Every structure is written in structure tokens, then in C-alpha cells.
Amino acid sequence: MDIIAKNRIEEKLVRLDETLSTMEKIVPKSYADYEKAGKTVKWDVERGLQLISEIEMDIAVVLFKTFKKGIAGEEASMLSALSKEVGDEIIAHLKARRKLRNALVHDYAINNDKDTFSQASDFGDIKKYKAKVKELIAS
């Protein structure tokens, strides 16, 4: 991996850490608390997940260009193409977050509270993605 790609990914990882840190402070501890939370909290959580999805995709594009030596196209296909390098489970989580992001941004659904809280209350998949990306840029 060239130094420019590596630096770009490292910058994105720092931004991802900052966003996760903020999210851990604002996400209510239970779904019941999330349901009772005001619009401001829900909007903040939704925006945080949108930012996380954007950062994950930015990283995925650089990985795709590095490992597949092509031009990134349609998101789902690009992510699927990275399954060998990143892993099927991680790719499935990235696609799910992207799907939620699209629903939130484009207002496809009236109420995304369950999906939003589910993704915002467990960042294990994001941490696995970060670890895998760090492993890839170290090699």
C-alpha cells in the first residue's frame, strides 16, 4: 500500500475514533431510554451513524483501489469485492449500516428507531473493521 493511501486511511481511522467516542457519550443505555429521548438526541445518534458509515465507506474506497486496482463503483458490489480482504461478517455489517444511513438520509422510513438503536448500542463490528483495516495497512 502506498504511503498516500495509508495516510488517508489513518486519518479516517482517527476521525472514526473521535466519532465513536462521541457516540458512546450520547447513546442512551437502553432502548426504552432511546424511545423516550427527545428529537435532539435521536438526531445526534442518527447523524453519528451516518458519519460512521461515510468514514467506513471512505476507507473501503481506498482499500478497493489498493487491492482491486479498479475504480470504485456501486457501493454494495465494491464492498462485496472486499470480502476476501476484510471478511464476510464485517462486510455484512458495513452494508447494514449503509442501508440504515440511506434510509435516514433519504427519509425512506418513518421510524428507524429500532435499527438505529441496535446499531448505535453495539460498536463491536466497527471495532473489528478498524482492527482489520489496521492489519491491512500494516502489511
Legacy VTK file of the C-alpha trace (Angstrom):
# vtk DataFile Version 3.0
C-alpha trace
ASCII
DATASET POLYDATA
POINTS 139 float
0.000 0.000 0.000
1.412 3.360 -0.946
2.073 5.974 1.697
-0.654 8.344 0.483
-3.345 5.647 0.767
-2.016 4.574 4.147
-2.022 8.162 5.449
-5.536 8.755 4.164
-6.801 5.632 5.910
-5.005 6.537 9.138
-6.651 9.988 9.079
-10.045 8.359 8.582
-9.381 5.956 11.469
-8.668 8.909 13.763
-11.932 10.515 12.693
-13.735 7.215 13.259
-12.312 7.005 16.786
-13.454 10.562 17.518
-16.951 9.837 16.247
-17.189 6.592 18.224
-16.056 8.386 21.370
-18.792 10.973 20.925
-21.383 8.310 20.196
-20.504 6.360 23.330
-21.305 9.500 25.348
-24.666 10.293 23.746
-26.330 6.941 23.051
-28.835 6.085 25.792
-28.165 2.895 27.748
-31.438 1.157 26.831
-33.947 1.126 24.001
-36.619 2.356 26.419
-34.448 5.399 27.200
-33.818 5.917 23.488
-37.559 5.844 22.770
-38.119 8.497 25.448
-35.209 10.649 24.281
-36.031 13.872 22.565
-35.542 14.557 18.890
-32.178 16.191 19.538
-30.687 13.001 20.990
-32.181 10.858 18.220
-30.914 13.229 15.547
-27.464 13.233 17.125
-27.375 9.425 17.197
-28.642 9.191 13.628
-26.078 11.743 12.436
-23.318 9.877 14.241
-24.238 6.640 12.471
-24.339 8.486 9.156
-20.837 9.850 9.789
-19.567 6.414 10.778
-20.979 4.958 7.566
-19.354 7.696 5.479
-15.978 7.149 7.125
-16.245 3.379 6.694
-17.045 3.845 3.007
-14.186 6.311 2.517
-11.824 3.688 3.934
-13.414 0.958 1.806
-12.892 3.003 -1.363
-9.180 3.380 -0.627
-8.902 -0.337 0.153
-10.740 -1.205 -3.060
-8.464 0.988 -5.151
-5.435 -0.532 -3.443
-6.343 -4.216 -3.514
-8.610 -4.425 -6.551
-6.761 -1.835 -8.642
-10.003 -0.509 -10.034
-12.400 2.352 -9.879
-14.931 2.115 -7.081
-18.433 1.880 -8.441
-21.693 0.748 -6.896
-21.291 0.525 -3.119
-22.665 -2.951 -2.432
-20.589 -4.521 -5.222
-17.472 -2.721 -4.083
-17.968 -3.899 -0.511
-18.625 -7.460 -1.665
-15.403 -7.371 -3.673
-13.508 -6.615 -0.439
-14.885 -9.621 1.455
-11.675 -11.621 0.924
-9.555 -8.882 2.486
-11.980 -7.676 5.163
-14.195 -10.687 5.854
-17.813 -11.557 5.102
-19.127 -10.743 8.586
-17.605 -7.266 8.610
-18.859 -6.585 5.081
-22.391 -7.596 6.130
-22.269 -5.046 8.970
-20.947 -2.319 6.661
-23.792 -2.985 4.219
-26.384 -2.926 7.009
-25.081 0.398 8.318
-25.043 1.794 4.788
-28.637 0.659 4.283
-29.670 2.404 7.509
-27.717 5.506 6.514
-29.533 5.648 3.184
-32.909 5.220 4.898
-32.112 8.033 7.336
-30.662 10.424 4.775
-33.370 9.873 2.184
-36.179 9.500 4.735
-37.250 6.130 3.324
-38.910 5.050 6.551
-40.966 6.907 9.087
-39.473 5.216 12.155
-35.981 3.712 12.218
-35.618 3.785 15.992
-35.095 0.032 16.490
-32.484 -0.278 13.741
-30.811 2.953 14.788
-30.563 2.000 18.449
-29.437 -1.526 17.598
-26.510 -0.230 15.572
-25.713 2.608 17.971
-25.682 0.433 21.079
-23.033 -2.039 19.898
-19.887 -0.884 18.145
-18.200 -4.295 18.168
-18.424 -4.645 14.395
-16.867 -1.213 13.888
-14.002 -2.116 16.182
-13.456 -5.352 14.208
-13.409 -3.328 10.990
-10.854 -0.909 12.447
-8.648 -3.772 13.600
-8.817 -5.452 10.178
-8.031 -2.186 8.393
-5.036 -1.590 10.662
-3.837 -5.110 9.913
-4.189 -4.498 6.169
-2.293 -1.194 6.161
0.475 -2.683 8.299
1.180 -5.414 5.755
LINES 1 140
139 0 1 2 3 4 5 6 7 8 9 10 11 12 13 14 15 16 17 18 19 20 21 22 23 24 25 26 27 28 29 30 31 32 33 34 35 36 37 38 39 40 41 42 43 44 45 46 47 48 49 50 51 52 53 54 55 56 57 58 59 60 61 62 63 64 65 66 67 68 69 70 71 72 73 74 75 76 77 78 79 80 81 82 83 84 85 86 87 88 89 90 91 92 93 94 95 96 97 98 99 100 101 102 103 104 105 106 107 108 109 110 111 112 113 114 115 116 117 118 119 120 121 122 123 124 125 126 127 128 129 130 131 132 133 134 135 136 137 138
